[in-house]
Amino acid sequence: MKVEISTDSADGAVAADRLGADRIELCSAGALGGLTPGPGLLSAVLDRCHRSAVHVLIRPREGGFAYSPTEVAAMRADVRHAASAGAAGVVVGALGQDGRIDAAVLGELIAEAGGVPVALHRAVDVCPDPVEAAHTAAELGIRRILTSGGAARAEDGVPVLRRMARAGVTLTACGGIRSHNARGIAEATGVDEIHAAPRRQVPSPGGQVDFGPHHVLDETETHDLIAAARPIGQDRLSR
């Protein structure tokens, strides 16, 4: 299995690269499900990660995936920037008001990528029919989809994941995947890529004004997940 690690910090990306992740999904604001990383974060990660492929999440705000024209324009600019900066791929998604894939917006984002690989993110999991969405994505030229099969956890989306795979796209299974269940999920679904965002909480130092804790990459779980996913010494996937 190939392992993709999601992280929202340069230190997390460097650690994932060192620990053997095949791919890094770089975002900001992981606690919100991930938003587009800023140019400084992207530059720092690309400068420091030379083994793992770095793919950039493009998501302009938290919440749903139906976007205004202004938000689409921002996403297009972010895709162009990620591609020109040297990212190995971008991860996008957009839905219409009916909850189905917005083919027009995705087509625009794919065009902006200029040949850089484009993956569809978990917007697919809130579609009324993730299987239909997978076929639509494939028709648009998307070759990889990050998905839990429309369930909160990949373990609960196994039947749908099996059906989505028939669309002819690579599925990167996600949703509650950790070292203890990664191989079982792969065996049940037939996927050969998994995605996880293992994080641990760092307590706030406190004080009269307290902004609360933050999260960092859980390096122990990341190590254990990679070890569980594939034999030691297996080559990383190509960029």
C-alpha positions as CSV (number, residue, x, y, z in Angstrom):
1,M,0.0,0.0,0.0
2,K,0.9,3.6,-0.6
3,V,0.6,6.0,2.3
4,E,-0.5,9.7,2.1
5,I,-0.1,11.8,5.2
6,S,-2.1,15.0,5.6
7,T,-0.4,17.7,7.5
8,D,-0.9,21.5,8.1
9,S,2.7,22.4,9.1
10,A,6.2,22.5,7.7
11,D,7.5,20.5,10.6
12,G,4.8,17.8,10.1
13,A,5.6,17.6,6.4
14,V,9.3,17.2,7.1
15,A,8.6,14.5,9.7
16,A,6.3,12.6,7.2
17,D,8.9,12.8,4.5
18,R,11.6,11.5,6.9
19,L,9.3,8.7,8.2
20,G,8.6,7.4,4.6
21,A,5.3,8.8,3.5
22,D,4.8,8.3,-0.2
23,R,2.8,11.4,-0.5
24,I,2.1,14.5,1.6
25,E,-1.2,16.3,1.3
26,L,-0.4,19.8,2.5
27,C,-3.1,22.0,3.9
28,S,-3.6,24.6,6.6
29,A,-6.1,24.5,9.4
30,G,-6.3,20.8,9.7
31,A,-8.8,21.1,12.6
32,L,-11.3,22.5,10.1
33,G,-10.8,19.6,7.7
34,G,-8.0,21.4,5.8
35,L,-7.9,24.6,3.9
36,T,-5.5,25.9,1.2
37,P,-2.0,26.4,2.6
38,G,-0.4,29.8,2.2
39,P,2.5,30.4,-0.2
40,G,5.0,30.6,2.6
41,L,4.1,27.2,4.0
42,L,4.1,25.7,0.6
43,S,7.5,27.1,-0.2
44,A,8.9,25.9,3.1
45,V,7.7,22.4,2.5
46,L,8.8,22.1,-1.1
47,D,12.3,23.4,0.0
48,R,12.6,20.7,2.7
49,C,10.8,17.6,1.4
50,H,12.6,15.9,-1.3
51,R,11.4,12.3,-1.1
52,S,7.6,12.4,-0.6
53,A,5.4,13.8,-3.4
54,V,3.8,17.0,-2.1
55,H,0.2,17.5,-3.2
56,V,-1.7,20.7,-2.3
57,L,-5.2,20.9,-1.0
58,I,-7.2,23.6,-2.6
59,R,-10.2,24.6,-0.4
60,P,-10.9,28.3,0.2
61,R,-13.0,28.0,3.3
62,E,-14.5,25.6,5.7
63,G,-18.0,24.2,5.3
64,G,-19.7,22.9,2.1
65,F,-18.3,22.7,-1.4
66,A,-20.7,24.9,-3.4
67,Y,-18.6,27.9,-4.3
68,S,-19.4,31.5,-5.4
69,P,-17.7,32.9,-8.6
70,T,-15.3,34.8,-6.4
71,E,-14.3,31.7,-4.5
72,V,-13.8,29.8,-7.7
73,A,-11.5,32.6,-9.0
74,A,-9.5,32.3,-5.8
75,M,-9.3,28.5,-6.2
76,R,-8.1,28.9,-9.8
77,A,-5.4,31.3,-8.7
78,D,-4.3,28.9,-5.9
79,V,-4.1,25.9,-8.4
80,R,-1.9,28.0,-10.7
81,H,0.3,29.0,-7.8
82,A,0.7,25.4,-6.5
83,A,1.5,24.1,-10.0
84,S,4.0,26.9,-10.8
85,A,5.7,26.5,-7.4
86,G,6.5,22.9,-8.1
87,A,3.8,20.9,-6.3
88,A,3.5,17.3,-7.5
89,G,-0.3,17.6,-7.6
90,V,-3.4,19.5,-6.4
91,V,-6.4,18.2,-4.6
92,V,-9.7,19.9,-5.5
93,G,-13.5,19.6,-5.3
94,A,-16.6,21.5,-6.1
95,L,-20.3,20.7,-5.9
96,G,-23.4,22.3,-7.4
97,Q,-26.4,23.4,-5.5
98,D,-27.9,20.0,-6.0
99,G,-25.0,18.4,-4.2
100,R,-23.5,16.7,-7.3
101,I,-20.1,17.3,-8.9
102,D,-19.8,20.7,-10.4
103,A,-18.3,19.6,-13.7
104,A,-17.8,23.1,-15.0
105,V,-15.8,24.3,-12.0
106,L,-13.7,21.1,-11.8
107,G,-13.0,21.5,-15.5
108,E,-11.7,25.0,-14.9
109,L,-9.5,23.9,-12.0
110,I,-8.1,21.0,-14.1
111,A,-7.3,23.4,-16.9
112,E,-5.5,25.7,-14.5
113,A,-3.3,22.8,-13.3
114,G,-1.7,22.7,-16.7
115,G,-1.0,19.0,-16.7
116,V,-0.1,18.7,-13.0
117,P,-2.1,15.7,-11.6
118,V,-5.5,16.6,-10.1
119,A,-7.2,14.6,-7.4
120,L,-10.8,14.9,-6.2
121,H,-11.1,15.4,-2.4
122,R,-13.8,14.3,0.0
123,A,-16.5,16.5,-1.5
124,V,-17.3,13.3,-3.2
125,D,-18.4,11.8,0.1
126,V,-21.2,14.3,0.6
127,C,-22.6,13.7,-2.9
128,P,-26.0,12.0,-3.0
129,D,-24.4,9.2,-5.1
130,P,-20.6,8.9,-4.6
131,V,-20.5,6.2,-7.3
132,E,-22.0,8.5,-9.9
133,A,-19.6,11.2,-8.7
134,A,-16.7,8.9,-9.3
135,H,-17.7,8.2,-12.9
136,T,-18.2,12.0,-13.5
137,A,-14.8,12.7,-12.1
138,A,-13.3,10.0,-14.3
139,E,-15.0,11.5,-17.4
140,L,-13.4,14.9,-16.5
141,G,-9.9,13.4,-16.5
142,I,-9.5,13.0,-12.8
143,R,-7.6,9.8,-12.0
144,R,-7.5,9.8,-8.2
145,I,-10.2,10.3,-5.6
146,L,-9.8,10.7,-1.9
147,T,-12.8,9.0,-0.3
148,S,-14.4,7.0,2.6
149,G,-17.1,5.7,0.3
150,G,-19.6,8.3,1.5
151,A,-19.3,7.2,5.2
152,A,-17.8,8.9,8.2
153,R,-15.2,6.1,8.3
154,A,-13.7,4.0,5.6
155,E,-14.6,0.9,7.5
156,D,-18.2,1.7,7.1
157,G,-17.9,2.6,3.4
158,V,-16.5,-0.7,2.1
159,P,-19.4,-1.6,-0.2
160,V,-19.5,1.8,-1.8
161,L,-15.7,1.9,-2.2
162,R,-15.8,-1.3,-4.1
163,R,-18.4,0.1,-6.5
164,M,-16.5,3.4,-6.9
165,A,-13.4,1.5,-8.0
166,R,-15.2,0.4,-11.1
167,A,-15.1,4.0,-12.4
168,G,-11.5,3.3,-13.4
169,V,-9.9,5.8,-10.9
170,T,-7.4,5.2,-8.2
171,L,-9.1,5.4,-4.8
172,T,-7.2,6.7,-1.8
173,A,-9.2,5.4,1.1
174,C,-9.5,7.7,4.1
175,G,-11.6,8.3,7.2
176,G,-10.5,6.9,10.5
177,I,-7.6,4.9,9.1
178,R,-4.8,4.1,11.5
179,S,-2.2,1.5,11.9
180,H,-4.5,-1.0,13.6
181,N,-7.0,-1.1,10.7
182,A,-5.2,0.0,7.6
183,R,-4.4,-3.4,6.2
184,G,-7.9,-4.8,6.9
185,I,-9.5,-1.9,5.1
186,A,-7.3,-2.3,2.1
187,E,-8.0,-6.0,2.0
188,A,-11.8,-5.5,2.2
189,T,-11.9,-2.8,-0.5
190,G,-9.0,-3.7,-2.8
191,V,-7.6,-0.2,-2.6
192,D,-3.8,0.2,-2.6
193,E,-3.6,3.7,-1.3
194,I,-4.5,5.1,2.1
195,H,-4.7,8.6,3.6
196,A,-4.5,9.6,7.2
197,A,-4.1,12.7,9.3
198,P,-2.6,11.4,12.6
199,R,-2.4,14.3,15.0
200,R,-1.8,14.8,18.7
201,Q,-2.8,17.8,20.8
202,V,-0.3,20.2,22.3
203,P,-1.7,21.9,25.4
204,S,-2.0,25.7,25.5
205,P,0.6,27.4,27.7
206,G,-2.4,29.2,29.3
207,G,-2.4,32.8,30.5
208,Q,-5.0,35.5,30.9
209,V,-5.7,35.4,27.2
210,D,-5.8,31.7,26.1
211,F,-6.1,30.7,22.5
212,G,-6.4,27.1,23.3
213,P,-4.3,24.0,22.2
214,H,-3.0,23.2,18.8
215,H,-2.3,20.0,17.0
216,V,0.9,18.5,15.5
217,L,1.7,15.4,13.5
218,D,1.7,12.3,15.6
219,E,5.0,10.9,14.5
220,T,4.6,7.6,16.4
221,E,1.3,6.8,14.7
222,T,2.6,7.9,11.4
223,H,5.6,5.6,11.7
224,D,3.3,2.7,12.8
225,L,0.9,3.3,10.0
226,I,3.6,3.3,7.3
227,A,5.1,0.1,8.8
228,A,1.7,-1.6,8.8
229,A,0.9,-0.5,5.3
230,R,3.8,-2.0,3.4
231,P,7.0,-4.1,3.8
232,I,10.1,-2.2,4.8
233,G,12.1,-1.1,1.8
234,Q,9.3,-0.9,-0.6
235,D,9.8,2.0,-3.1
236,R,7.8,5.1,-2.7
237,L,5.3,6.0,-5.4
238,S,6.4,8.2,-8.2
239,R,5.6,11.9,-8.1
